[in-house]
Amino acid sequence: MDAKVTWKNNMSFVGTANSGFKVDLGTTPELGGADDGFRPMELMAISLAGCTAMDVISILAKKRQEFSAFEVEVHAERAQDHPKIFTQILIEYIVTGKNIDQAAVERAVELSETKYCPAQAMLKASAPISHKITIIEK
């Protein structure tokens, strides 16, 4: 995999990778930016959420769970001092549907954590990751 960022102006960049999609990166005016794109650490949190979400939703579909909505929220705490790495991460899985089996969701989350999600595997080497499951019956 190859990825790159190309400078646009000031503290604004556009990121691309093999897929060909583009994402704007920026920062706040206080740091010389125009508030015109994702912060790099936000993209790391989104990457983690997306990676585990794809695993879990795929597993839940295979387990024939009747979900109608699904969200993954990543709540990351950062160090106060540079390089301001993630120091603690909570991943919350919110599954909405009919007759959702708690054990099925727990197993899907476990498989994502221990087997399938490379973002989780990389980040847990530097910060503890905990998980929370919320099931909403509709």
N, C-alpha and C positions, 0 to 999 in steps of 0.2 A: 504494500500500500504506500502511496505517495500522497502527501498533502503539502500545501503551501499557502502562505499569505502574501498578498501584494499590496504595497502601500498605495493609498489613494491620496491622502493629504493629512497634515497635522498628525493626529493619533488615530486615523481611520484606515482600515485595511479591509480587503475582501479575501475570504478564505475559499479554497477549492481543494478537491481531492479527485481520486480516480473516477468517482461517480459522475463528475461533471457539474454537480450542484454548487451553488455559491452561498456563502453566508457572510454578512457584514459583521465586522468587529470594530468596537470603539470603546471609548471610556468617557468619563464625566468631564465637564468643563474645568473642574478644579485640577484635573490631571492633564489638561491641554487637549481634551477631546471635544467632540461635538455631540456627545450623547446619541450617536447614530448607529449603534450596533451592539451585539452581545459582548459582554466581557469574557475574556478567555476562560476564567474559572466558572462562569455560568455555563459555558459550553461543556465543561467537564462534568458538571452536575447533570446537564441535559443528556449527555452521552451515557452516563450511568443509568439515568431513568429510562432512556430509550432502549438500552441494551437489555436490562432486566425485564422491561415491559414486553418486549418482543418474545422473550423466553416464556414468561408467565402466561401471556394470552394464548400462545401456541399450545402450551401444555393444557390450559383450561379448556380450550376447544377440543383437544384430543380426549379429554376426560368428560366431554359432553356437558359441560357446565352451561347453564342458561343465563349467561351474562348479557346485559343490555348496555352497560357502560363500564368503563375501566380507566382508572387513572393511576399513575405512579408519581408520587411527590418525593423529592429528595430535599431533605433539610440538612444542610452542611454547616458546621461551625468551622471558623478559620482562626488560625493563630494571629495574634495581635502584631507580631513582628515579622519582618520580611524573612523568608519568601511567602509568608501568609498561606501556608498549606492548609488543607483540610485537616482538622484535628479530631473530628467526630462526625459521623454521618448516620442519619436515620432515613431509611427508605420506607415510605408508607404506600401500601397497595390498597386501593379503594375499588372494590368490586361490587357492582350493582347488578341485581338480577333476581331470578326466581329459584328458590331451593338450592342456593349455592352451598356446596359442601365445604365446610371450614377445613377439613383434613385435606381435601383436594387442593385448596389454595395454599395451605401450608407446605404441602409436598412440592407444588410448582415453584414456590418461592425458594425452598431448600435446593431444588435442582438447579435453579438459576444461580443461586449463591455458590454452590459447591462444584458445579459441572459445566454450565454453559456460558455464563456471562464473563467475557474477558475484562470488561471495565471494572466489574466488582472484584475480580481476582487481583487486578493491578492496584486498585485503590485501597483494598483492605491490607495491603502490605505497608501502608503508611498511616492509616487511620482506622480505628475500630468502626465497623458498620453494624448497625442494629436494624431490625425489621419490625414493622407494625402492619397488621392486616385489619382492614375495616370492611365489613360486609354489610351492604344495604339491601334489604329485602324489598323488592318492588312487585 
